[in-house]
Amino acid sequence: MRAILTISLVLVGAATGGAQQLNRHAVTESYDPASPEVPGVSAADVVVVNTTMVGGGGVQWTAAQMGLPAGANVDAFSDGTDVLPPFPPVECRELWVEYSVDRDSVGVGGVGVAVSAAGNGAAGDTFTLLTFLGGGATLFHSSDALGVTSKFGGPVETDVDALAWAERAAWPVYFSVDGPTALLLGVSPADVLTSAGNGTFSVFRTATSLGLSAADDVDALAVDAAGEVVLSVTRASPTNVSGPFAGAAAAGLLRSGGVLSQYVTPAKLFLAATDELDGVRVTDVANDFALDSSFSPTDEALRIDG
């Protein structure tokens, strides 16, 4: 995954210091190296496009600000404004997981990823798990709606391989890098790094502290205000190949709160054990109902239909 994050449409709230406001029509995303969008943007910049923000978009996070060399390959990204409710939910809390998958993912169950993969491609889409709908996966945006390239829209389908919430640069941020970049930096691709935007980075959580192998590669990441982490790894990572999370660490989500545990299984996301999550952002559905001024009965109908 390349370190290119593109933010589409409107999201306001936590990035500017206020309460997190979830706008279901907003997406903050990155593209992998093979995506058609990549050559036009530096491989380690975070840019904002298609936004109604005052002052417009443009580069929001740069490799230099994060202390990364040119050409660094960021494997996962979080702006630290995720909300990580328990799963299964308790009391009035509900779970919203928005996620993306790679080009080789096929999905299961005839919904969500399975439908997109059999049609114009799933890698350029994002999908949503809403627990109050029984844990199903619904199509959140199509690649056409996001303005990216579908499977039949060009020689290479866009791969959305990271998701986050903010539309304005805010610090600190959290990220992981791929194997070659990790070797260059002297870290593990399973370490979660952090930067305050001052041209340096530090290790926020080591692979060991997360309960991972140093040979794992974190490929999707969500970090909350308390510093708790939800993640997935690549399908070739040792944690996904063998052990208690075999077949559930790349297509499912793990939570590291001192002890590594399964947060959401592949089945809940309607993914096959051989699929791979590429990006994730997590919140409590209460943030949407309570804070999103754009919520409407039409939105609810879309959720119910999903």
C-alpha positions as CSV (number, residue, x, y, z in Angstrom):
1,M,0.0,0.0,0.0
2,R,1.3,3.5,-0.9
3,A,1.0,6.3,1.5
4,I,-1.5,8.3,-0.5
5,L,-4.6,9.3,1.3
6,T,-7.5,10.9,-0.5
7,I,-10.4,12.4,1.2
8,S,-13.7,12.6,-0.6
9,L,-16.8,14.7,0.3
10,V,-17.4,16.2,3.7
11,L,-16.6,15.1,7.3
12,V,-16.4,17.5,10.2
13,G,-15.8,17.1,13.9
14,A,-12.9,15.4,15.6
15,A,-10.2,16.6,13.2
16,T,-10.9,20.2,14.2
17,G,-11.0,19.4,17.9
18,G,-14.8,19.0,18.3
19,A,-16.8,15.9,18.9
20,Q,-16.6,13.3,16.2
21,Q,-19.3,13.8,13.6
22,L,-19.9,10.9,11.3
23,N,-21.1,11.8,7.8
24,R,-22.0,8.6,6.1
25,H,-21.3,10.3,2.7
26,A,-17.7,11.1,3.5
27,V,-14.7,8.9,3.0
28,T,-11.0,9.4,3.7
29,E,-9.0,6.8,1.7
30,S,-5.7,5.8,0.2
31,Y,-4.9,3.9,-3.0
32,D,-2.4,1.2,-3.5
33,P,0.6,1.5,-5.9
34,A,-1.1,-0.1,-8.9
35,S,-4.2,2.2,-8.8
36,P,-4.5,4.7,-11.6
37,E,-4.7,7.6,-9.2
38,V,-1.2,7.1,-7.8
39,P,1.1,8.5,-10.5
40,G,-0.4,12.0,-10.1
41,V,0.3,12.3,-6.4
42,S,3.5,11.8,-4.4
43,A,3.5,8.3,-3.0
44,A,3.8,9.5,0.6
45,D,1.4,12.5,0.7
46,V,-2.1,12.7,2.1
47,V,-4.3,14.8,-0.1
48,V,-7.9,16.1,0.0
49,V,-10.0,16.2,-3.1
50,N,-13.7,16.6,-4.0
51,T,-14.4,18.5,-0.7
52,T,-16.6,21.4,0.2
53,M,-14.2,22.6,2.9
54,V,-13.5,26.3,3.1
55,G,-10.2,26.8,1.4
56,G,-10.6,23.6,-0.6
57,G,-8.5,20.5,-0.4
58,G,-4.9,19.7,-1.3
59,V,-2.1,18.0,0.6
60,Q,-2.9,17.5,4.3
61,W,-0.2,15.1,5.6
62,T,3.2,14.7,3.9
63,A,5.9,12.1,4.3
64,A,8.3,14.8,5.5
65,Q,5.9,15.8,8.3
66,M,5.6,12.2,9.4
67,G,9.4,11.7,9.3
68,L,9.2,9.3,6.3
69,P,11.6,9.2,3.3
70,A,10.3,9.8,-0.2
71,G,8.8,6.7,-1.6
72,A,7.8,5.3,1.8
73,N,5.0,2.8,1.6
74,V,2.4,3.3,4.4
75,D,0.6,0.1,5.1
76,A,-2.2,1.4,7.3
77,F,-3.3,4.8,8.7
78,S,-5.5,6.2,11.4
79,D,-6.1,9.8,12.5
80,G,-6.8,8.6,16.0
81,T,-10.5,9.6,16.1
82,D,-11.9,6.0,15.8
83,V,-14.4,5.0,18.5
84,L,-14.1,1.3,19.5
85,P,-17.2,0.1,21.3
86,P,-17.4,-3.5,22.6
87,F,-18.3,-6.2,20.2
88,P,-20.9,-7.6,20.6
89,P,-22.3,-4.2,21.6
90,V,-23.5,-3.6,25.2
91,E,-26.2,-1.3,26.5
92,C,-27.0,1.4,23.9
93,R,-23.7,1.2,22.1
94,E,-23.7,0.0,18.5
95,L,-20.8,-0.8,16.2
96,W,-20.2,0.8,12.8
97,V,-17.2,-0.7,10.9
98,E,-16.5,0.7,7.4
99,Y,-13.9,-1.3,5.5
100,S,-12.3,-2.0,2.2
101,V,-10.7,-5.1,0.6
102,D,-8.0,-5.9,-1.9
103,R,-8.5,-7.0,-5.5
104,D,-8.3,-10.7,-4.7
105,S,-11.1,-10.7,-2.2
106,V,-14.3,-12.4,-3.3
107,G,-16.6,-12.2,-0.2
108,V,-19.3,-14.7,0.8
109,G,-23.0,-14.7,1.3
110,G,-24.1,-13.0,-1.9
111,V,-24.0,-9.5,-0.3
112,G,-21.5,-6.7,-0.1
113,V,-18.1,-7.7,-1.3
114,A,-19.4,-10.8,-3.1
115,V,-21.8,-8.7,-5.2
116,S,-19.2,-6.1,-6.0
117,A,-16.4,-8.6,-6.8
118,A,-18.7,-10.4,-9.2
119,G,-19.6,-7.1,-10.8
120,N,-17.5,-4.0,-11.4
121,G,-15.0,-4.9,-8.7
122,A,-14.8,-4.6,-4.9
123,A,-11.4,-3.1,-4.4
124,G,-12.6,0.4,-5.1
125,D,-15.6,0.2,-2.8
126,T,-16.1,0.6,0.9
127,F,-18.5,-1.6,2.9
128,T,-20.3,-1.2,6.2
129,L,-21.0,-3.5,9.1
130,L,-23.9,-2.2,11.1
131,T,-24.6,-4.3,14.2
132,F,-28.2,-3.2,14.6
133,L,-28.9,-4.7,11.2
134,G,-27.9,-8.1,12.4
135,G,-24.2,-7.9,11.5
136,G,-24.6,-7.7,7.8
137,A,-22.3,-6.1,5.3
138,T,-23.8,-3.4,3.0
139,L,-22.4,-1.5,0.0
140,F,-21.6,1.9,1.4
141,H,-20.3,3.6,-1.8
142,S,-19.7,2.3,-5.3
143,S,-16.4,3.0,-7.1
144,D,-18.3,5.2,-9.5
145,A,-19.7,7.2,-6.6
146,L,-16.2,7.7,-5.2
147,G,-14.9,8.8,-8.6
148,V,-12.3,6.0,-8.7
149,T,-11.7,3.4,-11.4
150,S,-13.9,0.3,-11.5
151,K,-12.8,-3.1,-12.8
152,F,-14.3,-2.3,-16.2
153,G,-13.4,1.4,-16.2
154,G,-9.7,1.1,-17.0
155,P,-6.8,-1.3,-17.3
156,V,-6.4,-1.5,-13.5
157,E,-9.1,-1.3,-10.8
158,T,-8.5,1.2,-8.0
159,D,-7.7,-0.4,-4.7
160,V,-8.8,1.6,-1.7
161,D,-6.4,0.4,0.9
162,A,-6.7,2.6,3.9
163,L,-9.6,4.5,5.6
164,A,-9.7,7.3,8.2
165,W,-12.1,10.0,9.3
166,A,-10.4,13.5,9.2
167,E,-10.6,15.9,6.3
168,R,-8.1,18.4,7.8
169,A,-4.6,17.5,8.9
170,A,-4.6,17.0,12.7
171,W,-1.9,15.4,14.8
172,P,-0.9,13.0,16.1
173,V,-1.5,10.3,13.4
174,Y,-0.9,6.6,13.6
175,F,0.4,4.4,10.8
176,S,2.3,1.2,9.8
177,V,4.6,0.6,6.9
178,D,5.3,-2.3,4.7
179,G,8.3,-4.7,4.9
180,P,10.8,-2.8,2.7
181,T,10.0,0.5,4.3
182,A,10.2,-1.0,7.8
183,L,13.6,-2.4,7.0
184,L,14.8,1.0,5.9
185,L,13.4,2.6,9.0
186,G,14.6,-0.1,11.4
187,V,11.1,-1.0,12.6
188,S,8.8,-4.0,12.1
189,P,5.9,-3.9,9.6
190,A,3.8,-5.0,12.6
191,D,4.8,-1.9,14.6
192,V,2.3,1.0,14.9
193,L,4.1,4.3,14.4
194,T,3.0,7.8,15.4
195,S,4.0,11.3,14.4
196,A,3.1,14.7,15.7
197,G,3.9,16.3,12.3
198,N,7.3,17.6,13.4
199,G,9.3,15.7,10.8
200,T,9.9,12.7,13.1
201,F,8.1,9.5,14.1
202,S,8.3,7.1,17.0
203,V,7.0,3.6,17.7
204,F,3.6,3.9,19.3
205,R,3.0,0.2,19.9
206,T,5.5,-2.6,19.1
207,A,4.5,-5.8,17.4
208,T,5.2,-7.6,20.7
209,S,3.0,-5.2,22.7
210,L,0.2,-5.7,20.2
211,G,0.5,-9.5,20.5
212,L,1.8,-9.9,17.0
213,S,4.8,-11.5,15.4
214,A,7.5,-9.1,14.2
215,A,7.1,-10.7,10.8
216,D,3.4,-9.7,10.6
217,D,2.4,-6.8,8.4
218,V,-0.4,-4.5,9.8
219,D,-2.6,-3.7,6.8
220,A,-5.6,-1.9,8.4
221,L,-5.7,0.2,11.5
222,A,-8.1,2.0,13.8
223,V,-6.9,3.9,16.9
224,D,-9.1,5.6,19.5
225,A,-8.5,8.5,21.8
226,A,-7.3,6.2,24.6
227,G,-4.7,4.7,22.3
228,E,-6.5,1.3,22.0
229,V,-5.9,-0.4,18.6
230,V,-8.0,-2.5,16.2
231,L,-6.2,-3.9,13.2
232,S,-5.8,-6.6,10.6
233,V,-2.7,-8.0,9.0
234,T,-1.9,-9.2,5.5
235,R,-3.0,-12.7,4.5
236,A,0.6,-13.9,4.4
237,S,1.4,-12.7,7.9
238,P,2.2,-15.5,10.4
239,T,-0.6,-14.5,12.7
240,N,-3.1,-15.1,9.9
241,V,-1.4,-18.3,8.7
242,S,-1.3,-20.3,12.0
243,G,-2.3,-20.0,15.6
244,P,-5.6,-19.0,17.2
245,F,-6.3,-16.3,14.6
246,A,-5.5,-18.3,11.5
247,G,-7.7,-17.3,8.7
248,A,-9.3,-14.6,10.7
249,A,-6.5,-11.9,11.1
250,A,-6.5,-10.7,7.5
251,A,-10.2,-10.9,6.7
252,G,-11.3,-10.1,10.2
253,L,-10.3,-7.5,12.8
254,L,-8.2,-8.1,16.0
255,R,-8.3,-5.9,19.1
256,S,-5.3,-5.2,21.2
257,G,-6.1,-4.1,24.7
258,G,-3.2,-5.7,26.4
259,V,-4.2,-9.1,25.1
260,L,-4.9,-9.8,21.5
261,S,-8.5,-10.9,20.8
262,Q,-10.8,-11.3,17.9
263,Y,-12.9,-8.1,17.5
264,V,-14.9,-8.9,14.3
265,T,-14.8,-12.2,12.5
266,P,-14.6,-12.5,8.7
267,A,-18.0,-14.1,8.7
268,K,-19.5,-10.9,10.3
269,L,-18.0,-8.9,7.4
270,F,-19.3,-11.5,4.9
271,L,-15.7,-12.2,3.9
272,A,-13.9,-15.5,3.1
273,A,-11.0,-16.6,5.2
274,T,-8.7,-16.0,2.2
275,D,-9.9,-12.4,1.7
276,E,-7.9,-9.4,3.0
277,L,-9.1,-6.2,4.6
278,D,-7.2,-3.2,3.2
279,G,-8.6,-0.4,5.3
280,V,-10.9,0.2,8.3
281,R,-12.5,3.0,10.3
282,V,-14.6,2.3,13.3
283,T,-17.1,4.3,15.4
284,D,-20.1,4.0,17.7
285,V,-23.3,4.3,15.7
286,A,-24.5,6.8,18.3
287,N,-22.1,9.3,16.8
288,D,-24.0,9.1,13.6
289,F,-27.5,9.4,15.1
290,A,-26.6,12.0,17.7
291,L,-24.2,14.2,15.9
292,D,-24.7,13.8,12.1
293,S,-26.9,16.7,11.0
294,S,-27.2,15.1,7.6
295,F,-29.0,12.0,9.0
296,S,-32.4,11.5,7.3
297,P,-35.1,8.9,6.9
298,T,-33.6,8.2,3.4
299,D,-30.3,7.3,5.1
300,E,-32.1,4.9,7.5
301,A,-33.9,3.3,4.6
302,L,-30.6,2.7,2.9
303,R,-29.3,1.1,6.0
304,I,-32.4,-1.1,6.4
305,D,-32.4,-2.1,2.8
306,G,-28.7,-3.1,3.2
